[in-house]
Amino acid sequence: MFDSEMNGKIIGDSHQLPNEWLSPIIPDYRHFMVRLPVHPAILEVADSGVGELADAVTGQVTGQVQRMLAVCDEALSRAELQEKLGLRHRDNFIEAYLQPALNAGLLEMTTPDKPRSSKQKYRLTEKGRAVVVSLERLIRSE
């Protein structure tokens, strides 16, 4: 079936696909997965000794975490990080920015034994610095 024959039909709906395209083994054609290649700059950084970096950058580092890593050039408190990012809502910042970065090992607490300390600050880990460098390379290569 060519484009002219598909005019007006929704590709994602299995009920509108031609019968020869339907498979008795896989009856639902509404969902699909796309695998994208990893950028070579990420592989270079991963090969340079920073373990799971390729996984962290390609799948787990959200846009929010990337923004936070970019402004984290020194040890900063939660309030200072929020201010640099222009964010007001503390709970949203912790849930969408800070906690994912801590869980991924991209940020670390300056006083990990006192996580609720009023003097608590956050700094980039080695892995976090490597992610920042690789993201800068990606931006420059585009």
Backbone as CSV, one residue per row, in Angstrom:
resi,resn,N_x,N_y,N_z,CA_x,CA_y,CA_z,C_x,C_y,C_z
1,MET,0.842,-1.172,0.000,0.000,0.000,0.000,0.890,1.238,0.000
2,PHE,0.656,2.179,-0.903,1.475,3.367,-1.018,0.808,4.536,-0.325
3,ASP,1.543,5.671,-0.262,1.026,6.859,0.413,-0.340,7.284,-0.124
4,SER,-0.516,7.204,-1.424,-1.787,7.627,-2.004,-2.937,6.740,-1.525
5,GLU,-2.667,5.468,-1.270,-3.701,4.559,-0.790,-3.950,4.729,0.708
6,MET,-2.939,5.258,1.458,-3.068,5.433,2.902,-3.680,6.783,3.261
7,ASN,-3.971,7.626,2.274,-4.493,8.953,2.529,-5.733,8.890,3.424
8,GLY,-5.677,9.585,4.552,-6.825,9.641,5.444,-6.878,8.538,6.475
9,LYS,-5.950,7.587,6.432,-5.960,6.498,7.404,-4.956,6.771,8.510
10,ILE,-5.273,6.430,9.715,-4.399,6.619,10.859,-3.509,5.396,10.989
11,ILE,-2.202,5.604,10.882,-1.259,4.487,10.914,-1.284,3.798,12.277
12,GLY,-1.432,4.545,13.363,-1.366,3.970,14.697,-2.563,3.127,15.080
13,ASP,-3.621,3.133,14.321,-4.816,2.380,14.663,-4.823,1.070,13.885
14,SER,-4.724,-0.053,14.587,-4.630,-1.356,13.913,-5.902,-1.706,13.147
15,HIS,-7.017,-1.067,13.470,-8.266,-1.385,12.784,-8.306,-0.791,11.379
16,GLN,-7.444,0.180,11.093,-7.437,0.802,9.780,-6.266,0.338,8.922
17,LEU,-5.443,-0.574,9.429,-4.346,-1.101,8.642,-4.874,-2.177,7.686
18,PRO,-4.234,-2.327,6.548,-4.655,-3.395,5.628,-4.490,-4.755,6.301
19,ASN,-5.343,-5.706,5.960,-5.323,-7.034,6.590,-3.980,-7.730,6.455
20,GLU,-3.286,-7.528,5.327,-2.001,-8.216,5.160,-0.925,-7.678,6.107
21,TRP,-1.156,-6.507,6.697,-0.198,-5.945,7.648,-0.446,-6.461,9.058
22,LEU,-1.616,-6.994,9.320,-1.938,-7.458,10.663,-1.345,-8.836,10.895
23,SER,-0.850,-9.054,12.075,-0.237,-10.326,12.411,-1.045,-10.986,13.512
24,PRO,-1.302,-12.293,13.398,-2.027,-12.969,14.473,-1.187,-13.073,15.746
25,ILE,0.139,-12.951,15.613,1.022,-13.063,16.772,1.039,-11.755,17.566
26,ILE,1.106,-10.634,16.878,1.152,-9.323,17.524,-0.070,-8.526,17.069
27,PRO,-1.183,-8.633,17.777,-2.417,-8.002,17.319,-2.476,-6.487,17.519
28,ASP,-1.661,-5.916,18.369,-1.784,-4.496,18.678,-0.612,-3.720,18.088
29,TYR,-0.876,-2.898,17.067,0.158,-2.110,16.409,0.146,-0.657,16.867
30,ARG,-0.530,-0.347,17.958,-0.632,1.035,18.395,0.574,1.500,19.198
31,HIS,1.430,0.596,19.627,2.597,0.953,20.415,3.856,0.463,19.723
32,PHE,4.907,1.236,19.823,6.169,0.825,19.235,7.318,1.412,20.050
33,MET,8.506,0.880,19.845,9.684,1.353,20.545,10.710,1.785,19.513
34,VAL,11.383,2.895,19.813,12.433,3.391,18.945,13.740,3.315,19.719
35,ARG,14.738,2.696,19.140,16.070,2.636,19.761,16.959,3.641,19.034
36,LEU,17.518,4.559,19.799,18.389,5.575,19.222,19.835,5.277,19.574
37,PRO,20.755,5.585,18.683,22.166,5.320,18.977,22.688,6.291,20.041
38,VAL,23.702,5.854,20.761,24.345,6.691,21.774,25.353,7.585,21.065
39,HIS,25.385,8.856,21.454,26.312,9.808,20.850,27.751,9.404,21.173
40,PRO,28.693,9.485,20.222,30.075,9.074,20.460,30.758,9.807,21.613
41,ALA,30.399,11.072,21.868,31.016,11.820,22.969,30.707,11.169,24.313
42,ILE,29.531,10.603,24.451,29.162,9.929,25.682,30.019,8.684,25.863
43,LEU,30.233,7.961,24.790,31.041,6.746,24.870,32.490,7.062,25.229
44,GLU,33.020,8.191,24.731,34.383,8.588,25.078,34.515,8.821,26.575
45,VAL,33.558,9.548,27.139,33.601,9.838,28.568,33.434,8.547,29.365
46,ALA,32.552,7.664,28.905,32.332,6.404,29.614,33.594,5.550,29.589
47,ASP,34.306,5.568,28.471,35.536,4.787,28.371,36.665,5.379,29.197
48,SER,36.555,6.653,29.544,37.648,7.302,30.265,37.630,7.019,31.763
49,GLY,36.820,6.078,32.216,36.890,5.659,33.613,35.674,6.001,34.445
50,VAL,34.682,6.652,33.905,33.488,6.971,34.675,32.445,5.918,34.339
51,GLY,32.347,4.913,35.184,31.524,3.719,35.042,30.244,3.797,34.270
52,GLU,29.128,4.010,34.954,27.809,3.902,34.327,27.356,5.200,33.684
53,LEU,28.278,6.070,33.283,27.898,7.377,32.776,27.016,7.293,31.540
54,ALA,27.331,6.415,30.615,26.540,6.336,29.388,25.081,6.049,29.713
55,ASP,24.825,5.138,30.646,23.450,4.844,31.049,22.801,6.063,31.682
56,ALA,23.519,6.744,32.547,22.949,7.895,33.250,22.574,8.999,32.278
57,VAL,23.446,9.296,31.339,23.184,10.402,30.425,22.082,10.062,29.448
58,THR,22.103,8.871,28.893,21.141,8.557,27.845,19.739,8.304,28.364
59,GLY,19.599,7.762,29.572,18.260,7.407,29.992,17.748,8.052,31.248
60,GLN,18.606,8.435,32.148,18.115,8.837,33.462,18.266,10.313,33.778
61,VAL,19.070,11.048,33.046,19.259,12.462,33.340,18.187,13.259,32.614
62,THR,17.238,13.778,33.384,16.144,14.555,32.795,16.625,15.953,32.443
63,GLY,15.818,16.661,31.710,16.136,18.045,31.366,16.296,18.910,32.601
64,GLN,15.464,18.652,33.615,15.559,19.422,34.845,16.903,19.200,35.523
65,VAL,17.321,17.936,35.610,18.600,17.621,36.254,19.744,18.227,35.451
66,GLN,19.664,18.184,34.134,20.701,18.794,33.297,20.818,20.281,33.579
67,ARG,19.683,20.958,33.685,19.695,22.400,33.991,20.362,22.663,35.331
68,MET,20.052,21.839,36.330,20.618,22.042,37.655,22.124,21.789,37.636
69,LEU,22.557,20.735,36.961,23.982,20.436,36.902,24.756,21.580,36.247
70,ALA,24.143,22.207,35.252,24.807,23.295,34.538,25.065,24.512,35.427
71,VAL,24.211,24.743,36.425,24.393,25.912,37.298,25.153,25.578,38.576
72,CYS,25.431,24.328,38.809,26.072,23.897,40.052,27.593,23.920,39.886
73,ASP,28.171,25.119,39.903,29.608,25.252,39.696,30.398,25.256,41.009
74,GLU,29.697,25.246,42.135,30.313,25.192,43.461,29.303,24.551,44.410
75,ALA,29.683,24.353,45.661,28.751,23.809,46.648,27.681,24.862,46.943
76,LEU,26.417,24.486,46.745,25.299,25.413,46.914,24.221,24.789,47.786
77,SER,23.524,25.627,48.529,22.389,25.153,49.322,21.194,24.936,48.409
78,ARG,20.161,24.291,48.946,18.943,24.079,48.171,18.368,25.408,47.710
79,ALA,18.306,26.368,48.611,17.740,27.679,48.277,18.566,28.379,47.193
80,GLU,19.886,28.263,47.270,20.743,28.883,46.252,20.548,28.224,44.893
81,LEU,20.425,26.901,44.876,20.169,26.199,43.617,18.834,26.638,43.019
82,GLN,17.805,26.695,43.862,16.488,27.132,43.383,16.555,28.542,42.824
83,GLU,17.275,29.418,43.507,17.387,30.799,43.055,18.099,30.873,41.704
84,LYS,19.185,30.133,41.539,19.913,30.135,40.264,19.048,29.612,39.122
85,LEU,18.147,28.671,39.430,17.265,28.105,38.413,15.981,28.912,38.228
86,GLY,15.740,29.860,39.121,14.525,30.666,39.043,13.282,29.896,39.449
87,LEU,13.414,28.975,40.399,12.291,28.150,40.843,11.838,28.576,42.230
88,ARG,10.535,28.534,42.462,9.990,28.960,43.752,9.509,27.814,44.616
89,HIS,8.948,26.786,44.007,8.292,25.728,44.771,9.294,24.675,45.249
90,ARG,9.481,24.647,46.558,10.472,23.783,47.181,10.204,22.299,46.900
91,ASP,8.959,21.859,47.103,8.625,20.445,46.929,8.877,19.972,45.498
92,ASN,8.473,20.784,44.525,8.704,20.438,43.122,10.201,20.366,42.831
93,PHE,10.966,21.313,43.354,12.411,21.314,43.134,13.037,20.039,43.687
94,ILE,12.662,19.671,44.891,13.234,18.471,45.511,12.861,17.230,44.718
95,GLU,11.603,17.132,44.315,11.113,15.932,43.625,11.636,15.808,42.193
96,ALA,11.670,16.911,41.450,12.014,16.848,40.025,13.486,17.128,39.723
97,TYR,14.175,17.815,40.616,15.557,18.198,40.350,16.549,17.535,41.313
98,LEU,16.389,17.838,42.598,17.403,17.455,43.579,17.465,15.949,43.828
99,GLN,16.337,15.331,44.126,16.335,13.901,44.464,16.809,13.024,43.301
100,PRO,16.353,13.259,42.059,16.873,12.450,40.957,18.393,12.585,40.778
101,ALA,18.925,13.789,40.981,20.375,13.995,40.849,21.134,13.272,41.950
102,LEU,20.593,13.303,43.163,21.222,12.587,44.276,21.160,11.076,44.047
103,ASN,20.003,10.582,43.627,19.825,9.144,43.387,20.732,8.624,42.274
104,ALA,20.972,9.454,41.257,21.823,9.046,40.139,23.307,9.194,40.461
105,GLY,23.620,9.770,41.625,25.022,9.943,42.007,25.696,11.100,41.300
106,LEU,24.910,12.065,40.825,25.456,13.220,40.122,25.759,14.368,41.078
107,LEU,25.029,14.433,42.170,25.249,15.415,43.237,25.485,14.663,44.532
108,GLU,26.190,15.309,45.447,26.374,14.738,46.774,26.185,15.828,47.814
109,MET,25.824,15.418,49.016,25.654,16.352,50.126,27.019,16.646,50.739
110,THR,27.215,17.888,51.183,28.472,18.221,51.841,28.524,17.637,53.247
111,THR,27.366,17.454,53.868,27.295,16.802,55.187,26.267,15.674,55.116
112,PRO,26.667,14.537,54.558,25.720,13.440,54.348,25.172,12.840,55.638
113,ASP,25.897,12.981,56.743,25.411,12.439,58.007,24.294,13.285,58.611
114,LYS,24.084,14.492,58.084,23.000,15.378,58.549,22.227,15.900,57.335
115,PRO,21.400,15.059,56.716,20.716,15.475,55.484,19.741,16.637,55.658
116,ARG,19.241,16.870,56.865,18.278,17.958,57.077,18.913,19.202,57.708
117,SER,20.221,19.259,57.713,20.923,20.394,58.304,20.611,21.682,57.554
118,SER,20.482,22.769,58.302,20.231,24.068,57.668,21.462,24.540,56.892
119,LYS,22.604,23.976,57.186,23.840,24.334,56.495,24.183,23.362,55.360
120,GLN,23.260,22.467,55.039,23.484,21.463,53.996,23.697,22.136,52.649
121,LYS,24.711,21.674,51.938,24.970,22.148,50.581,25.159,20.935,49.684
122,TYR,25.065,21.170,48.401,25.173,20.109,47.405,26.248,20.480,46.397
123,ARG,27.050,19.484,46.010,28.118,19.714,45.030,28.116,18.570,44.016
124,LEU,28.733,18.849,42.862,28.839,17.833,41.817,29.788,16.726,42.252
125,THR,29.440,15.499,41.912,30.350,14.372,42.098,31.226,14.284,40.850
126,GLU,32.162,13.368,40.846,32.993,13.136,39.661,32.104,12.753,38.469
127,LYS,31.136,11.909,38.746,30.198,11.480,37.703,29.388,12.680,37.195
128,GLY,28.963,13.558,38.103,28.221,14.753,37.718,29.043,15.689,36.852
129,ARG,30.325,15.868,37.211,31.213,16.710,36.399,31.396,16.104,35.000
130,ALA,31.512,14.781,34.943,31.663,14.119,33.646,30.410,14.300,32.789
131,VAL,29.252,14.255,33.414,28.001,14.473,32.674,27.958,15.894,32.131
132,VAL,28.354,16.873,32.933,28.370,18.267,32.481,29.308,18.423,31.288
133,VAL,30.489,17.830,31.370,31.457,17.904,30.270,30.878,17.258,29.013
134,SER,30.267,16.088,29.153,29.716,15.408,27.976,28.545,16.174,27.376
135,LEU,27.725,16.793,28.208,26.620,17.594,27.685,27.145,18.825,26.954
136,GLU,28.216,19.429,27.479,28.814,20.575,26.792,29.374,20.156,25.440
137,ARG,29.981,18.964,25.377,30.485,18.459,24.089,29.348,18.251,23.105
138,LEU,28.235,17.705,23.597,27.081,17.484,22.712,26.567,18.805,22.145
139,ILE,26.506,19.811,22.997,26.008,21.122,22.557,26.948,21.715,21.513
140,ARG,28.266,21.619,21.752,29.241,22.155,20.810,29.230,21.418,19.471
141,SER,28.930,20.115,19.504,28.965,19.327,18.268,27.730,19.530,17.393
142,GLU,26.703,20.133,17.942,25.459,20.320,17.159,25.530,21.494,16.233
